């Protein structure tokens, strides 16, 4: 199953005129994420991420709700398992 999950932008690097990459924290796991689809996103914003791309900006309350749902479904363990690959 594919999930889009929220993460908090920790830093942003402008690669060129059209491409931005960000360090995004997913509850303790940090990954490099392409921010090109969300040019309005800034450091400390929460974004919904799918397959390495941020798709939308969400508020912190919405991000926390999703984390709670994932914890309830034990899917948060799958995210941690992916980090070890």
N, CA, C and O of each residue as an XYZ file, in Angstrom:
340
protein
N       0.843     -1.168      0.000
C       0.000      0.000      0.000
C       0.890      1.235      0.000
O       1.897      1.283      0.707
N       0.525      2.210     -0.778
C       1.266      3.469     -0.838
C       0.558      4.504      0.019
O      -0.661      4.658     -0.048
N       1.334      5.204      0.817
C       0.792      6.257      1.665
C       1.500      7.566      1.378
O       2.694      7.597      1.079
N       0.742      8.644      1.476
C       1.339      9.973      1.504
C       1.345     10.379      2.970
O       0.300     10.360      3.621
N       2.494     10.743      3.490
C       2.626     11.021      4.918
C       3.136     12.445      5.149
O       3.835     13.004      4.304
N       2.782     13.028      6.300
C       3.243     14.381      6.594
C       4.648     14.386      7.180
O       5.054     13.452      7.871
N       5.366     15.438      6.895
C       6.683     15.646      7.478
C       6.930     17.130      7.637
O       6.298     17.949      6.970
N       7.853     17.476      8.525
C       8.174     18.877      8.800
C       9.462     19.259      8.089
O      10.479     18.578      8.220
N       9.415     20.346      7.339
C      10.593     20.829      6.614
C      11.589     21.420      7.604
O      11.267     22.341      8.355
N      12.803     20.876      7.592
C      13.864     21.339      8.486
C      14.800     22.330      7.790
O      15.303     23.259      8.422
N      15.033     22.130      6.486
C      15.879     23.042      5.712
C      15.513     22.914      4.243
O      14.936     21.915      3.814
N      15.861     23.949      3.477
C      15.553     23.979      2.041
C      16.799     24.405      1.282
O      17.510     25.324      1.688
N      17.054     23.715      0.162
C      18.144     24.070     -0.739
C      17.563     24.321     -2.125
O      16.872     23.465     -2.677
N      17.843     25.501     -2.688
C      17.407     25.831     -4.039
C      18.445     25.275     -5.006
O      19.578     25.756     -5.041
N      18.069     24.264     -5.792
C      18.998     23.618     -6.722
C      19.183     24.468     -7.975
O      20.309     24.715     -8.406
N      18.087     24.906     -8.548
C      18.101     25.792     -9.707
C      16.788     26.571     -9.711
O      16.055     26.550     -8.722
N      16.488     27.248    -10.798
C      15.291     28.090    -10.858
C      14.004     27.319    -10.560
O      13.059     27.884    -10.010
N      13.960     26.046    -10.915
C      12.725     25.279    -10.801
C      12.749     24.182     -9.742
O      11.697     23.656     -9.382
N      13.912     23.833     -9.244
C      14.009     22.684     -8.329
C      14.481     23.102     -6.941
O      15.488     23.792     -6.783
N      13.711     22.655     -5.930
C      14.077     22.870     -4.525
C      14.023     21.529     -3.818
O      13.111     20.731     -4.036
N      15.002     21.295     -2.977
C      15.037     20.084     -2.160
C      14.980     20.494     -0.703
O      15.462     21.561     -0.321
N      14.381     19.628      0.109
C      14.298     19.924      1.528
C      14.649     18.718      2.371
O      14.419     17.577      1.971
N      15.209     18.981      3.544
C      15.370     17.949      4.569
C      14.055     17.952      5.331
O      13.687     18.953      5.947
N      13.342     16.817      5.285
C      12.023     16.724      5.905
C      12.061     15.651      6.980
O      12.530     14.536      6.751
N      11.559     16.006      8.158
C      11.557     15.107      9.308
C      10.199     14.429      9.432
O       9.155     15.081      9.466
N      10.247     13.093      9.498
C       9.045     12.277      9.654
C       9.084     11.608     11.023
O       9.352     10.411     11.121
N       8.822     12.361     12.065
C       8.796     11.792     13.408
C      10.110     11.175     13.835
O      10.120     10.115     14.461
N      11.220     11.816     13.509
C      12.535     11.323     13.907
C      13.380     10.809     12.759
O      14.590     10.641     12.916
N      12.783     10.559     11.626
C      13.499     10.111     10.429
C      13.556     11.286      9.460
O      12.521     11.866      9.129
N      14.758     11.645      8.999
C      14.905     12.758      8.068
C      15.271     12.228      6.691
O      16.156     11.385      6.546
N      14.572     12.738      5.682
C      14.825     12.334      4.295
C      14.921     13.568      3.414
O      14.386     14.626      3.743
N      15.620     13.415      2.274
C      15.674     14.465      1.262
C      14.425     14.349      0.399
O      14.140     13.285     -0.151
N      13.677     15.452      0.282
C      12.402     15.457     -0.424
C      12.401     16.578     -1.459
O      12.874     17.682     -1.192
N      11.867     16.282     -2.640
C      11.736     17.281     -3.689
C      10.554     18.192     -3.355
O       9.434     17.718     -3.164
N      10.804     19.495     -3.286
C       9.776     20.480     -2.939
C       9.290     21.277     -4.147
O       8.627     22.301     -3.978
N       9.603     20.835     -5.343
C       9.272     21.590     -6.548
C       7.773     21.802     -6.738
O       7.365     22.810     -7.315
N       6.953     20.877     -6.265
C       5.495     20.991     -6.430
C       4.860     21.937     -5.419
O       3.687     22.283     -5.555
N       5.615     22.362     -4.406
C       5.083     23.255     -3.369
C       6.013     24.462     -3.194
O       6.685     24.586     -2.171
N       6.049     25.346     -4.194
C       6.975     26.481     -4.127
C       6.704     27.409     -2.944
O       7.581     28.168     -2.534
N       5.492     27.347     -2.398
C       5.141     28.201     -1.263
C       5.644     27.661      0.076
O       5.608     28.373      1.080
N       6.113     26.415      0.103
C       6.556     25.777      1.349
C       7.820     26.446      1.877
O       8.695     26.858      1.115
N       7.890     26.542      3.212
C       9.058     27.146      3.852
C       9.466     26.307      5.057
O       8.733     25.409      5.472
N      10.627     26.601      5.612
C      11.133     25.880      6.779
C      10.093     25.954      7.896
O       9.485     27.001      8.122
N       9.898     24.837      8.587
C       8.935     24.639      9.677
C       7.519     24.364      9.194
O       6.641     24.111     10.019
N       7.259     24.404      7.879
C       5.956     23.983      7.355
C       5.885     22.466      7.361
O       6.907     21.780      7.341
N       4.663     21.954      7.390
C       4.426     20.526      7.223
C       3.951     20.290      5.799
O       3.141     21.050      5.269
N       4.464     19.230      5.184
C       4.073     18.878      3.822
C       3.645     17.415      3.779
O       4.119     16.587      4.558
N       2.742     17.118      2.854
C       2.346     15.737      2.593
C       3.276     15.213      1.507
O       3.407     15.826      0.448
N       3.926     14.071      1.771
C       4.963     13.534      0.885
C       4.571     12.151      0.378
O       4.091     11.306      1.134
N       4.786     11.940     -0.910
C       4.573     10.630     -1.532
C       5.725     10.379     -2.497
O       6.038     11.232     -3.327
N       6.345      9.232     -2.393
C       7.482      8.784     -3.218
C       8.537      9.872     -3.449
O       9.024     10.056     -4.564
N       8.876     10.583     -2.377
C       9.961     11.547     -2.454
C       9.592     12.941     -2.903
O      10.469     13.795     -3.036
N       8.309     13.197     -3.141
C       7.847     14.511     -3.573
C       6.831     15.065     -2.588
O       5.897     14.365     -2.195
N       7.008     16.315     -2.188
C       6.002     16.995     -1.380
C       4.865     17.401     -2.310
O       5.089     18.039     -3.338
N       3.638     17.022     -1.935
C       2.483     17.277     -2.794
C       1.652     18.467     -2.349
O       1.032     19.137     -3.175
N       1.633     18.738     -1.041
C       0.858     19.866     -0.532
C       1.372     20.274      0.836
O       2.036     19.502      1.528
N       1.051     21.504      1.209
C       1.390     22.027      2.528
C       0.158     21.860      3.414
O      -0.958     22.168      2.995
N       0.362     21.370      4.642
C      -0.738     21.224      5.598
C      -0.339     21.895      6.906
O       0.842     22.130      7.161
N      -1.338     22.200      7.734
C      -1.007     22.802      9.024
C      -0.584     21.722     10.015
O      -0.805     20.532      9.788
N       0.023     22.152     11.111
C       0.571     21.211     12.091
C      -0.512     20.314     12.679
O      -0.275     19.129     12.917
N      -1.690     20.867     12.912
C      -2.787     20.078     13.482
C      -3.158     18.905     12.570
O      -3.342     17.781     13.037
N      -3.265     19.175     11.282
C      -3.594     18.113     10.324
C      -2.484     17.065     10.273
O      -2.761     15.867     10.216
N      -1.233     17.513     10.293
C      -0.102     16.579     10.279
C      -0.135     15.677     11.508
O       0.093     14.472     11.395
N      -0.414     16.240     12.674
C      -0.460     15.443     13.900
C      -1.599     14.430     13.870
O      -1.453     13.317     14.375
N      -2.728     14.807     13.283
C      -3.848     13.860     13.143
C      -3.422     12.650     12.319
O      -3.722     11.510     12.675
N      -2.725     12.904     11.223
C      -2.278     11.798     10.367
C      -1.299     10.907     11.123
O      -1.386      9.682     11.034
N      -0.361     11.510     11.872
C       0.574     10.704     12.666
C      -0.172      9.830     13.665
O       0.202      8.676     13.874
N      -1.218     10.360     14.284
C      -2.004      9.572     15.239
C      -2.697      8.405     14.541
O      -2.718      7.293     15.069
N      -3.259      8.647     13.369
C      -3.899      7.566     12.610
C      -2.884      6.490     12.245
O      -3.174      5.298     12.348
N      -1.699      6.907     11.822
C      -0.664      5.940     11.455
C      -0.236      5.111     12.657
O      -0.027      3.903     12.541
N      -0.105      5.759     13.810
C       0.251      5.021     15.024
C      -0.817      3.991     15.353
O      -0.507      2.862     15.733
N      -2.073      4.385     15.207
C      -3.174      3.460     15.472
C      -3.121      2.253     14.540
O      -3.470      1.141     14.938
N      -2.696      2.465     13.329
C      -2.650      1.380     12.339
C      -1.311      0.655     12.338
O      -1.118     -0.282     11.564
N      -0.388      1.072     13.189
C       0.959      0.499     13.251
C       1.748      0.709     11.971
O       2.781      0.069     11.777
N       1.287      1.587     11.098
C       2.018      1.859      9.865
C       3.277      2.665     10.120
O       4.172      2.682      9.274
N       3.372      3.330     11.255
C       4.574      4.099     11.549
C       5.786      3.170     11.611
O       6.899      3.594     11.298
N       5.586      1.902     12.012
C       6.683      0.933     12.034
C       7.179      0.636     10.627
O       8.372      0.401     10.431
N       6.278      0.644      9.642
C       6.698      0.425      8.260
C       7.610      1.553      7.788
O       8.566      1.311      7.051
N       7.320      2.781      8.207
C       8.175      3.906      7.827
C       9.574      3.717      8.390
O      10.560      3.965      7.697
N       9.669      3.282      9.642
C      10.970      3.049     10.265
C      11.704      1.903      9.581
O      12.924      1.964      9.432
N      10.994      0.860      9.163
C      11.620     -0.276      8.487
C      12.208      0.153      7.151
O      13.279     -0.316      6.766
N      11.515      1.046      6.435
C      12.016      1.527      5.152
C      13.333      2.273      5.318
O      14.178      2.228      4.423
N      13.526      2.952      6.432
C      14.748      3.707      6.675
C      15.961      2.791      6.763
O      17.068      3.191      6.404
N      15.760      1.561      7.240
C      16.892      0.648      7.425
C      17.305     -0.055      6.142
O      18.305     -0.773      6.142
N      16.577      0.125      5.059
C      16.911     -0.536      3.784
C      18.024      0.172      3.076
O      18.432     -0.246      1.993
